[in-house]
Amino acid sequence: MAKNADSTSFVLNETMEEEEDDAINGNLAANWNISSRPAENDDDGEDDGEEDDAWEMAKKKTATQKALDKERQAREEKMIAEAEEAKERNLLEAAERGKKLEEERKIKEAKEAALRKQKEKEEKERAEKAREEARKSLGTIQPTVDLEGQRDIMKEYEQSFYDKDLGGASPNSDFGF
């Protein structure tokens, strides 16, 4: 049985080698004889007219579709160009608005700074005026002495010493005895 298996495999290998040689030499390929033009229909000719009409309609449809596609593409390109132009215009307008707002802000800050300086100046002038008036009023003050008031104060002061010495309690009562 082993001999039989070896002889079968030998025959298969030879067959494969022959097929490979034929493939290399070009003998194995089938000749299908395909022509570049289809065979003419020898029918009654009515189909040819219908096919021609269908073919013409298909050509017209294709041409119409191409024209529509070109128009659509042109519209899309126009829309894209308009959108780009609008975007550029909006960016320029936004930049101009930004510059304008920045200028307005600077003007407002300058006005506020000027107003603050004006208020500070007015405050300084008012304070200087008040100082000057205080100096003037101090210069007009005459030193006066109220002799009667001083006598009364001295009497009360002396009386407080006499009250302790004459009418006071015993020293032991001061200490709680």
CNS distance restraints for C-alpha pairs under 8 A (distance, minus, plus):
assign (resid   1 and name CA) (resid   5 and name CA) 6.31 0.50 0.50
assign (resid   2 and name CA) (resid   6 and name CA) 6.20 0.50 0.50
assign (resid   3 and name CA) (resid   7 and name CA) 6.20 0.50 0.50
assign (resid   4 and name CA) (resid   8 and name CA) 6.24 0.50 0.50
assign (resid   5 and name CA) (resid   9 and name CA) 6.23 0.50 0.50
assign (resid   6 and name CA) (resid  10 and name CA) 6.17 0.50 0.50
assign (resid   7 and name CA) (resid  11 and name CA) 6.32 0.50 0.50
assign (resid   8 and name CA) (resid  12 and name CA) 6.27 0.50 0.50
assign (resid   9 and name CA) (resid  13 and name CA) 6.14 0.50 0.50
assign (resid  10 and name CA) (resid  14 and name CA) 6.33 0.50 0.50
assign (resid  11 and name CA) (resid  15 and name CA) 6.30 0.50 0.50
assign (resid  12 and name CA) (resid  16 and name CA) 6.25 0.50 0.50
assign (resid  13 and name CA) (resid  17 and name CA) 6.17 0.50 0.50
assign (resid  14 and name CA) (resid  18 and name CA) 6.16 0.50 0.50
assign (resid  15 and name CA) (resid  19 and name CA) 6.23 0.50 0.50
assign (resid  16 and name CA) (resid  20 and name CA) 6.16 0.50 0.50
assign (resid  17 and name CA) (resid  21 and name CA) 6.18 0.50 0.50
assign (resid  18 and name CA) (resid  22 and name CA) 6.15 0.50 0.50
assign (resid  19 and name CA) (resid  23 and name CA) 6.05 0.50 0.50
assign (resid  19 and name CA) (resid  28 and name CA) 7.26 0.50 0.50
assign (resid  20 and name CA) (resid  24 and name CA) 6.18 0.50 0.50
assign (resid  21 and name CA) (resid  25 and name CA) 6.17 0.50 0.50
assign (resid  22 and name CA) (resid  26 and name CA) 5.90 0.50 0.50
assign (resid  22 and name CA) (resid  27 and name CA) 4.99 0.50 0.50
assign (resid  22 and name CA) (resid  28 and name CA) 5.25 0.50 0.50
assign (resid  23 and name CA) (resid  27 and name CA) 6.15 0.50 0.50
assign (resid  23 and name CA) (resid  28 and name CA) 5.20 0.50 0.50
assign (resid  23 and name CA) (resid  29 and name CA) 7.09 0.50 0.50
assign (resid  43 and name CA) (resid  47 and name CA) 7.74 0.50 0.50
assign (resid  45 and name CA) (resid  49 and name CA) 6.90 0.50 0.50
assign (resid  46 and name CA) (resid  50 and name CA) 6.55 0.50 0.50
assign (resid  47 and name CA) (resid  51 and name CA) 5.92 0.50 0.50
assign (resid  48 and name CA) (resid  52 and name CA) 5.95 0.50 0.50
assign (resid  49 and name CA) (resid  53 and name CA) 6.07 0.50 0.50
assign (resid  50 and name CA) (resid  54 and name CA) 6.06 0.50 0.50
assign (resid  51 and name CA) (resid  55 and name CA) 5.82 0.50 0.50
assign (resid  52 and name CA) (resid  56 and name CA) 5.97 0.50 0.50
assign (resid  53 and name CA) (resid  57 and name CA) 6.09 0.50 0.50
assign (resid  54 and name CA) (resid  58 and name CA) 6.02 0.50 0.50
assign (resid  55 and name CA) (resid  59 and name CA) 6.12 0.50 0.50
assign (resid  56 and name CA) (resid  60 and name CA) 6.09 0.50 0.50
assign (resid  57 and name CA) (resid  61 and name CA) 5.97 0.50 0.50
assign (resid  58 and name CA) (resid  62 and name CA) 6.00 0.50 0.50
assign (resid  59 and name CA) (resid  63 and name CA) 6.03 0.50 0.50
assign (resid  60 and name CA) (resid  64 and name CA) 5.92 0.50 0.50
assign (resid  61 and name CA) (resid  65 and name CA) 5.89 0.50 0.50
assign (resid  62 and name CA) (resid  66 and name CA) 6.00 0.50 0.50
assign (resid  63 and name CA) (resid  67 and name CA) 6.12 0.50 0.50
assign (resid  64 and name CA) (resid  68 and name CA) 6.08 0.50 0.50
assign (resid  65 and name CA) (resid  69 and name CA) 5.95 0.50 0.50
assign (resid  66 and name CA) (resid  70 and name CA) 6.10 0.50 0.50
assign (resid  67 and name CA) (resid  71 and name CA) 6.18 0.50 0.50
assign (resid  68 and name CA) (resid  72 and name CA) 5.99 0.50 0.50
assign (resid  69 and name CA) (resid  73 and name CA) 5.95 0.50 0.50
assign (resid  70 and name CA) (resid  74 and name CA) 6.00 0.50 0.50
assign (resid  71 and name CA) (resid  75 and name CA) 6.09 0.50 0.50
assign (resid  72 and name CA) (resid  76 and name CA) 6.07 0.50 0.50
assign (resid  73 and name CA) (resid  77 and name CA) 6.07 0.50 0.50
assign (resid  74 and name CA) (resid  78 and name CA) 6.03 0.50 0.50
assign (resid  75 and name CA) (resid  79 and name CA) 6.02 0.50 0.50
assign (resid  76 and name CA) (resid  80 and name CA) 6.05 0.50 0.50
assign (resid  77 and name CA) (resid  81 and name CA) 6.03 0.50 0.50
assign (resid  78 and name CA) (resid  82 and name CA) 6.05 0.50 0.50
assign (resid  79 and name CA) (resid  83 and name CA) 5.99 0.50 0.50
assign (resid  80 and name CA) (resid  84 and name CA) 6.12 0.50 0.50
assign (resid  81 and name CA) (resid  85 and name CA) 6.11 0.50 0.50
assign (resid  82 and name CA) (resid  86 and name CA) 6.01 0.50 0.50
assign (resid  83 and name CA) (resid  87 and name CA) 6.01 0.50 0.50
assign (resid  84 and name CA) (resid  88 and name CA) 6.15 0.50 0.50
assign (resid  85 and name CA) (resid  89 and name CA) 6.07 0.50 0.50
assign (resid  86 and name CA) (resid  90 and name CA) 6.00 0.50 0.50
assign (resid  87 and name CA) (resid  91 and name CA) 6.11 0.50 0.50
assign (resid  88 and name CA) (resid  92 and name CA) 6.20 0.50 0.50
assign (resid  89 and name CA) (resid  93 and name CA) 6.14 0.50 0.50
assign (resid  90 and name CA) (resid  94 and name CA) 5.98 0.50 0.50
assign (resid  91 and name CA) (resid  95 and name CA) 6.11 0.50 0.50
assign (resid  92 and name CA) (resid  96 and name CA) 6.14 0.50 0.50
assign (resid  93 and name CA) (resid  97 and name CA) 6.07 0.50 0.50
assign (resid  94 and name CA) (resid  98 and name CA) 6.02 0.50 0.50
assign (resid  95 and name CA) (resid  99 and name CA) 6.19 0.50 0.50
assign (resid  96 and name CA) (resid 100 and name CA) 6.07 0.50 0.50
assign (resid  97 and name CA) (resid 101 and name CA) 6.01 0.50 0.50
assign (resid  98 and name CA) (resid 102 and name CA) 6.05 0.50 0.50
assign (resid  99 and name CA) (resid 103 and name CA) 6.14 0.50 0.50
assign (resid 100 and name CA) (resid 104 and name CA) 6.16 0.50 0.50
assign (resid 101 and name CA) (resid 105 and name CA) 6.02 0.50 0.50
assign (resid 102 and name CA) (resid 106 and name CA) 6.18 0.50 0.50
assign (resid 103 and name CA) (resid 107 and name CA) 6.14 0.50 0.50
assign (resid 104 and name CA) (resid 108 and name CA) 6.06 0.50 0.50
assign (resid 105 and name CA) (resid 109 and name CA) 6.08 0.50 0.50
assign (resid 106 and name CA) (resid 110 and name CA) 6.06 0.50 0.50
assign (resid 107 and name CA) (resid 111 and name CA) 6.18 0.50 0.50
assign (resid 108 and name CA) (resid 112 and name CA) 6.16 0.50 0.50
assign (resid 109 and name CA) (resid 113 and name CA) 6.05 0.50 0.50
assign (resid 110 and name CA) (resid 114 and name CA) 6.11 0.50 0.50
assign (resid 111 and name CA) (resid 115 and name CA) 6.07 0.50 0.50
assign (resid 112 and name CA) (resid 116 and name CA) 6.10 0.50 0.50
assign (resid 113 and name CA) (resid 117 and name CA) 6.16 0.50 0.50
assign (resid 114 and name CA) (resid 118 and name CA) 6.10 0.50 0.50
assign (resid 115 and name CA) (resid 119 and name CA) 6.18 0.50 0.50
assign (resid 116 and name CA) (resid 120 and name CA) 6.12 0.50 0.50
assign (resid 117 and name CA) (resid 121 and name CA) 6.05 0.50 0.50
assign (resid 118 and name CA) (resid 122 and name CA) 6.17 0.50 0.50
assign (resid 119 and name CA) (resid 123 and name CA) 6.12 0.50 0.50
assign (resid 120 and name CA) (resid 124 and name CA) 6.16 0.50 0.50
assign (resid 121 and name CA) (resid 125 and name CA) 6.16 0.50 0.50
assign (resid 122 and name CA) (resid 126 and name CA) 6.06 0.50 0.50
assign (resid 123 and name CA) (resid 127 and name CA) 6.06 0.50 0.50
assign (resid 124 and name CA) (resid 128 and name CA) 6.03 0.50 0.50
assign (resid 125 and name CA) (resid 129 and name CA) 6.03 0.50 0.50
assign (resid 126 and name CA) (resid 130 and name CA) 6.15 0.50 0.50
assign (resid 127 and name CA) (resid 131 and name CA) 6.21 0.50 0.50
assign (resid 128 and name CA) (resid 132 and name CA) 6.15 0.50 0.50
assign (resid 129 and name CA) (resid 133 and name CA) 6.23 0.50 0.50
assign (resid 130 and name CA) (resid 134 and name CA) 6.15 0.50 0.50
assign (resid 131 and name CA) (resid 135 and name CA) 6.17 0.50 0.50
assign (resid 132 and name CA) (resid 136 and name CA) 6.21 0.50 0.50
assign (resid 133 and name CA) (resid 137 and name CA) 6.12 0.50 0.50
assign (resid 134 and name CA) (resid 138 and name CA) 6.10 0.50 0.50
assign (resid 135 and name CA) (resid 139 and name CA) 6.18 0.50 0.50
assign (resid 136 and name CA) (resid 140 and name CA) 6.53 0.50 0.50
assign (resid 137 and name CA) (resid 141 and name CA) 6.54 0.50 0.50
assign (resid 146 and name CA) (resid 150 and name CA) 6.38 0.50 0.50
assign (resid 147 and name CA) (resid 151 and name CA) 6.22 0.50 0.50
assign (resid 148 and name CA) (resid 152 and name CA) 6.37 0.50 0.50
assign (resid 149 and name CA) (resid 153 and name CA) 6.32 0.50 0.50
assign (resid 150 and name CA) (resid 154 and name CA) 6.22 0.50 0.50
assign (resid 151 and name CA) (resid 155 and name CA) 6.20 0.50 0.50
assign (resid 152 and name CA) (resid 156 and name CA) 6.36 0.50 0.50
assign (resid 153 and name CA) (resid 157 and name CA) 6.21 0.50 0.50
assign (resid 154 and name CA) (resid 158 and name CA) 6.11 0.50 0.50
assign (resid 155 and name CA) (resid 159 and name CA) 5.98 0.50 0.50
assign (resid 156 and name CA) (resid 160 and name CA) 6.28 0.50 0.50
assign (resid 157 and name CA) (resid 161 and name CA) 6.99 0.50 0.50
assign (resid 158 and name CA) (resid 162 and name CA) 6.57 0.50 0.50
assign (resid 159 and name CA) (resid 163 and name CA) 6.16 0.50 0.50
assign (resid 160 and name CA) (resid 164 and name CA) 6.71 0.50 0.50
assign (resid 161 and name CA) (resid 165 and name CA) 6.57 0.50 0.50
assign (resid 162 and name CA) (resid 166 and name CA) 5.88 0.50 0.50
assign (resid 162 and name CA) (resid 167 and name CA) 7.77 0.50 0.50
assign (resid 163 and name CA) (resid 167 and name CA) 5.41 0.50 0.50
assign (resid 163 and name CA) (resid 168 and name CA) 6.55 0.50 0.50
assign (resid 164 and name CA) (resid 168 and name CA) 5.08 0.50 0.50
assign (resid 169 and name CA) (resid 173 and name CA) 6.56 0.50 0.50
assign (resid 169 and name CA) (resid 174 and name CA) 7.62 0.50 0.50
assign (resid 170 and name CA) (resid 174 and name CA) 7.08 0.50 0.50
assign (resid 171 and name CA) (resid 175 and name CA) 7.12 0.50 0.50
assign (resid 172 and name CA) (resid 176 and name CA) 6.65 0.50 0.50
assign (resid 172 and name CA) (resid 177 and name CA) 5.44 0.50 0.50
assign (resid 173 and name CA) (resid 177 and name CA) 5.41 0.50 0.50
